Amino acid sequence: MTPFDFRPADRPTFYFIGVTTTKSSIMKVFPLWAQHLGLGDCPIRGIDCQWHDDPEVYRKIVNFLKKDELSQGALVTTHKLDLLKAARDLFDGLGPYARQLDEVSSISKRNGKLLGHAKDPITSGLSLDAFVPGDYWARTGGEICILGAGGSSLALTISLMQRPNEERPTKIHVTNRSEKRLAEMQKVHDEIAYPIPIEYRLCPTASENDQVVAQLKPHSLVINATGLGKDAPGSPLSEAAEFPENGLAWDFNYRGDLVFLDQARAQKEAKQLHVEDGWVYFIHGWTQVIAEVFDIDIPTSGPGFEELSRIAAETRRYSVSR
């Protein structure tokens, strides 16, 4: 059972549903963003749940958000798939991506109705574009290997399929330590006739992930889309993993022990790697949900976005833990 106390909000309040919410930079960033965006005295409260928690826990949280008048909405991480599966009937409406992906990362209210949206196809695409130029895949012939088959991974594959052929990788490899998530992802892809060659690999151990990464073409992108390194210690790869030559390494996480990033950085010079953490993903992920919950416009680039990034970076600079 979550330690959240479910006390009614005494003023407009925003929520973060995750695993280790108190460790997130958003707890320092959101109050500053709220002031900058003119949201007033609107605090953020974390709601921690266990990985794949009891469905009744998710239902209780969604019921609380729905019925508590001053609770404005929430961002959901880690539990996006499980929460919607447990509480779909409590939502009055779902956005198109939420219906397609069977997940919610944003919970908001409009005219007394509780709405769920999946923002990751948007935010993952924006974050990828921040460090991978549009012509990269056509120019290099690189592939993408996504370690982990959760909601964020599925969302990125949806984002990639919406791009022109020349802006897509030549192939996608998805690994996961349990077969269920892989099957769920493949089912979604089959229903939409997924246009990019994709291989689903059951890899219960880090050494099996190592083997998939070792077979990638040069210039390929390796992504840690698991909670390892943030919500749980470790990495989906072992210390023996070999990243692709002239490749890219992207960790969706930006805080925690970040072992995957350490592994990539150790090979940065030898392999000529570009190494990217999840900080820009963090910015896009939160600003997209805040815009939805508070029904405001937040730019995805340009001076307005850069100012929000600057405000967030100031808190990161003085943060002891990432």
C-alpha positions as CSV (number, residue, x, y, z in Angstrom):
1,M,0.0,0.0,0.0
2,T,1.3,3.4,-0.9
3,P,2.3,5.6,2.1
4,F,0.4,8.5,0.6
5,D,-2.2,9.8,3.2
6,F,-5.0,10.8,0.8
7,R,-5.8,13.9,2.7
8,P,-7.9,16.4,0.7
9,A,-5.9,19.3,-0.9
10,D,-6.4,22.6,0.9
11,R,-5.4,24.6,-2.3
12,P,-4.9,23.7,-6.0
13,T,-2.4,20.9,-6.0
14,F,-0.4,18.9,-8.6
15,Y,0.7,15.3,-8.1
16,F,3.6,13.1,-9.1
17,I,2.8,9.3,-9.2
18,G,6.1,7.4,-9.2
19,V,8.3,5.1,-7.1
20,T,10.9,7.5,-5.5
21,T,9.2,10.8,-6.1
22,T,11.0,12.7,-3.3
23,K,14.3,12.2,-5.0
24,S,13.2,13.8,-8.3
25,S,14.4,17.3,-9.2
26,I,10.8,18.2,-10.0
27,M,10.1,18.7,-6.3
28,K,12.5,21.8,-6.5
29,V,11.7,22.7,-10.1
30,F,7.9,22.7,-10.1
31,P,7.5,25.5,-7.5
32,L,9.8,27.7,-9.6
33,W,8.0,26.8,-12.8
34,A,4.6,27.4,-11.2
35,Q,5.7,30.9,-10.3
36,H,7.2,31.6,-13.7
37,L,4.1,30.3,-15.5
38,G,1.6,32.2,-13.3
39,L,0.1,29.1,-11.7
40,G,0.0,30.7,-8.2
41,D,0.5,28.9,-4.9
42,C,0.2,25.4,-6.3
43,P,2.3,22.7,-4.5
44,I,3.4,19.4,-5.9
45,R,2.9,16.2,-3.8
46,G,4.5,12.8,-4.6
47,I,2.6,9.5,-4.5
48,D,4.9,6.6,-4.3
49,C,3.8,3.1,-5.3
50,Q,5.7,-0.2,-5.7
51,W,6.6,-1.5,-9.2
52,H,3.5,-3.3,-10.5
53,D,1.6,-2.4,-7.4
54,D,-1.8,-3.9,-6.3
55,P,-4.5,-2.7,-8.8
56,E,-6.5,-1.5,-5.8
57,V,-3.8,1.0,-5.0
58,Y,-4.0,2.5,-8.4
59,R,-7.8,2.6,-8.2
60,K,-7.7,4.4,-4.9
61,I,-5.3,7.0,-6.3
62,V,-7.3,7.7,-9.4
63,N,-10.5,7.9,-7.3
64,F,-8.9,10.4,-5.0
65,L,-7.8,12.6,-7.9
66,K,-11.2,12.4,-9.5
67,K,-13.2,13.3,-6.4
68,D,-10.9,15.8,-4.6
69,E,-12.0,19.2,-5.8
70,L,-8.6,21.0,-5.5
71,S,-6.5,18.2,-6.9
72,Q,-5.7,19.5,-10.4
73,G,-4.1,16.4,-11.9
74,A,-0.9,14.4,-12.0
75,L,2.1,13.1,-14.0
76,V,2.6,9.4,-13.9
77,T,5.9,7.6,-14.4
78,T,6.7,3.9,-14.1
79,H,3.0,3.0,-13.5
80,K,1.6,4.3,-16.8
81,L,0.5,0.9,-18.0
82,D,-0.5,-0.7,-14.7
83,L,-2.5,2.4,-13.6
84,L,-4.7,2.5,-16.7
85,K,-5.2,-1.2,-16.7
86,A,-6.4,-1.1,-13.1
87,A,-8.5,2.1,-13.3
88,R,-9.6,2.6,-17.0
89,D,-13.3,2.7,-16.0
90,L,-12.7,5.6,-13.7
91,F,-11.6,7.9,-16.6
92,D,-14.3,9.9,-18.4
93,G,-12.1,10.2,-21.5
94,L,-8.8,9.1,-22.9
95,G,-6.6,10.8,-25.5
96,P,-5.8,8.9,-28.8
97,Y,-2.3,7.9,-27.7
98,A,-3.6,6.7,-24.3
99,R,-6.1,4.5,-26.1
100,Q,-3.5,3.2,-28.6
101,L,-0.8,2.5,-26.0
102,D,-3.0,1.5,-23.1
103,E,-1.2,3.9,-20.8
104,V,-1.5,7.3,-19.1
105,S,1.3,9.7,-18.2
106,S,-1.0,12.7,-17.7
107,I,-4.2,12.9,-15.5
108,S,-6.2,16.1,-15.9
109,K,-9.7,17.5,-15.4
110,R,-11.9,19.4,-17.8
111,N,-15.4,20.5,-16.9
112,G,-15.7,18.0,-14.1
113,K,-14.4,15.0,-16.2
114,L,-11.3,13.1,-15.5
115,L,-9.1,12.7,-18.6
116,G,-6.0,10.6,-19.3
117,H,-3.4,11.3,-21.9
118,A,-0.2,9.5,-23.0
119,K,2.4,12.2,-23.7
120,D,5.5,10.0,-24.2
121,P,5.2,9.7,-28.0
122,I,5.5,13.5,-28.2
123,T,8.1,13.9,-25.5
124,S,10.3,11.1,-26.5
125,G,10.4,12.4,-30.1
126,L,11.2,15.9,-29.0
127,S,14.0,14.6,-26.7
128,L,15.5,12.4,-29.5
129,D,15.5,15.3,-31.9
130,A,17.4,17.3,-29.4
131,F,20.6,15.3,-30.0
132,V,20.0,13.2,-33.1
133,P,19.7,15.2,-36.4
134,G,16.9,14.3,-38.8
135,D,19.2,13.0,-41.5
136,Y,21.2,10.8,-39.1
137,W,19.6,7.5,-39.9
138,A,19.7,7.8,-43.7
139,R,23.3,9.0,-43.5
140,T,24.6,6.3,-41.2
141,G,22.3,3.3,-41.6
142,G,22.2,3.0,-37.8
143,E,19.8,0.9,-35.7
144,I,18.2,1.4,-32.4
145,C,18.3,-1.0,-29.5
146,I,15.8,-0.3,-26.7
147,L,16.6,-2.1,-23.4
148,G,13.2,-2.5,-21.7
149,A,9.7,-2.9,-23.2
150,G,7.6,-0.6,-21.0
151,G,5.4,2.3,-21.8
152,S,8.2,4.7,-22.7
153,S,9.8,2.2,-25.1
154,L,6.5,1.6,-26.9
155,A,5.9,5.3,-27.1
156,L,9.2,6.0,-28.7
157,T,8.5,3.3,-31.4
158,I,5.2,5.0,-32.1
159,S,7.0,8.4,-32.5
160,L,9.5,6.9,-34.9
161,M,6.9,5.3,-37.1
162,Q,5.3,8.7,-37.8
163,R,8.5,10.0,-39.4
164,P,9.4,9.9,-43.1
165,N,11.4,6.8,-44.2
166,E,14.6,8.7,-44.4
167,E,14.3,9.8,-40.7
168,R,13.8,6.3,-39.3
169,P,16.4,3.8,-38.2
170,T,17.1,0.8,-40.4
171,K,15.9,-1.6,-37.6
172,I,14.8,-1.6,-34.0
173,H,15.7,-4.2,-31.4
174,V,13.7,-4.4,-28.2
175,T,14.8,-6.5,-25.3
176,N,13.0,-7.2,-22.0
177,R,13.5,-9.6,-19.1
178,S,9.9,-10.8,-19.1
179,E,8.0,-12.1,-22.1
180,K,4.7,-10.4,-21.2
181,R,5.8,-6.8,-22.0
182,L,7.3,-7.9,-25.3
183,A,4.1,-9.6,-26.3
184,E,2.0,-6.5,-25.4
185,M,4.3,-4.3,-27.5
186,Q,4.2,-6.7,-30.4
187,K,0.5,-6.8,-30.3
188,V,0.2,-3.0,-30.6
189,H,2.7,-3.1,-33.5
190,D,0.9,-5.8,-35.3
191,E,-2.4,-4.0,-35.1
192,I,-0.9,-0.9,-36.8
193,A,1.2,-2.8,-39.3
194,Y,4.4,-1.3,-37.9
195,P,6.5,-0.1,-40.8
196,I,10.1,-0.4,-39.3
197,P,11.8,-3.8,-39.1
198,I,11.7,-4.8,-35.4
199,E,13.0,-7.7,-33.4
200,Y,11.7,-8.6,-30.0
201,R,14.3,-10.3,-27.8
202,L,13.6,-12.0,-24.4
203,C,16.7,-11.2,-22.3
204,P,16.3,-12.1,-18.7
205,T,20.0,-11.3,-17.9
206,A,22.4,-8.5,-18.5
207,S,24.7,-10.8,-20.5
208,E,21.9,-11.5,-22.9
209,N,21.4,-7.8,-23.4
210,D,25.2,-7.5,-24.0
211,Q,24.9,-10.0,-26.9
212,V,22.2,-8.0,-28.6
213,V,24.1,-4.7,-28.2
214,A,27.3,-6.4,-29.6
215,Q,25.5,-7.2,-32.8
216,L,24.4,-3.7,-33.6
217,K,25.8,-1.8,-36.6
218,P,28.1,1.1,-36.2
219,H,26.3,4.4,-35.5
220,S,23.5,2.6,-33.7
221,L,21.7,4.0,-30.6
222,V,21.5,2.1,-27.4
223,I,18.8,3.2,-24.9
224,N,18.3,2.3,-21.3
225,A,14.5,2.4,-21.0
226,T,14.4,0.5,-17.8
227,G,14.1,1.8,-14.3
228,L,17.6,0.3,-13.5
229,G,19.8,3.1,-12.4
230,K,16.9,5.2,-11.0
231,D,14.1,3.3,-9.3
232,A,16.4,0.3,-8.7
233,P,20.2,0.0,-8.7
234,G,22.2,-1.3,-11.6
235,S,22.1,-1.4,-15.4
236,P,20.5,-3.6,-18.0
237,L,24.0,-4.2,-19.3
238,S,27.0,-5.9,-17.7
239,E,30.5,-4.4,-17.4
240,A,31.5,-6.6,-20.3
241,A,29.1,-4.9,-22.8
242,E,30.5,-3.3,-25.9
243,F,28.8,-0.3,-27.3
244,P,28.7,0.2,-31.1
245,E,31.4,2.1,-32.9
246,N,30.5,5.8,-33.5
247,G,27.2,5.1,-31.7
248,L,25.0,6.9,-29.3
249,A,24.0,5.9,-25.8
250,W,20.8,7.4,-24.2
251,D,19.6,6.8,-20.7
252,F,16.0,7.8,-20.1
253,N,17.0,8.4,-16.5
254,Y,18.8,11.5,-15.2
255,R,19.1,10.6,-11.5
256,G,20.1,7.6,-9.4
257,D,23.2,5.6,-9.6
258,L,23.1,5.8,-13.4
259,V,25.3,2.8,-14.0
260,F,24.4,2.6,-17.7
261,L,25.7,6.1,-18.2
262,D,28.9,5.3,-16.4
263,Q,29.3,2.2,-18.7
264,A,28.8,4.3,-21.8
265,R,31.1,7.1,-20.6
266,A,33.9,4.6,-19.9
267,Q,33.8,3.7,-23.7
268,K,33.1,7.2,-25.0
269,E,36.6,7.9,-26.4
270,A,37.4,4.4,-27.5
271,K,34.1,3.9,-29.3
272,Q,33.6,7.6,-30.3
273,L,30.2,7.6,-28.5
274,H,27.7,10.4,-28.0
275,V,26.3,9.9,-24.5
276,E,23.0,11.5,-23.4
277,D,21.2,11.4,-20.1
278,G,17.5,11.9,-19.5
279,W,17.5,15.5,-18.5
280,V,16.0,17.0,-21.7
281,Y,13.4,14.1,-21.6
282,F,12.7,15.2,-18.1
283,I,12.0,18.8,-19.2
284,H,9.8,17.9,-22.1
285,G,8.0,15.2,-20.2
286,W,7.0,17.5,-17.4
287,T,6.2,20.6,-19.4
288,Q,3.9,18.7,-21.7
289,V,1.9,17.3,-18.8
290,I,1.9,20.7,-17.0
291,A,0.5,22.3,-20.1
292,E,-2.2,19.6,-20.3
293,V,-3.2,19.7,-16.6
294,F,-3.3,23.5,-16.3
295,D,-4.6,24.1,-19.9
296,I,-1.8,26.5,-20.8
297,D,0.5,26.8,-23.8
298,I,4.2,25.9,-23.2
299,P,6.5,26.0,-26.1
300,T,8.7,23.0,-27.0
301,S,11.5,25.2,-28.3
302,G,12.7,28.8,-28.5
303,P,13.1,31.4,-25.8
304,G,10.2,30.3,-23.7
305,F,11.3,26.7,-23.5
306,E,14.9,27.7,-23.0
307,E,13.9,29.9,-20.0
308,L,12.1,26.9,-18.4
309,S,15.2,24.8,-19.0
310,R,17.4,27.4,-17.4
311,I,15.2,27.6,-14.3
312,A,15.4,23.8,-14.0
313,A,19.1,23.7,-14.6
314,E,19.7,26.1,-11.7
315,T,18.2,23.6,-9.3
316,R,20.2,20.8,-10.8
317,R,23.4,22.6,-10.4
318,Y,23.0,22.8,-6.6
319,S,21.4,19.4,-6.2
320,V,23.4,16.9,-4.2
321,S,21.6,13.9,-5.8
322,R,20.6,13.6,-9.4
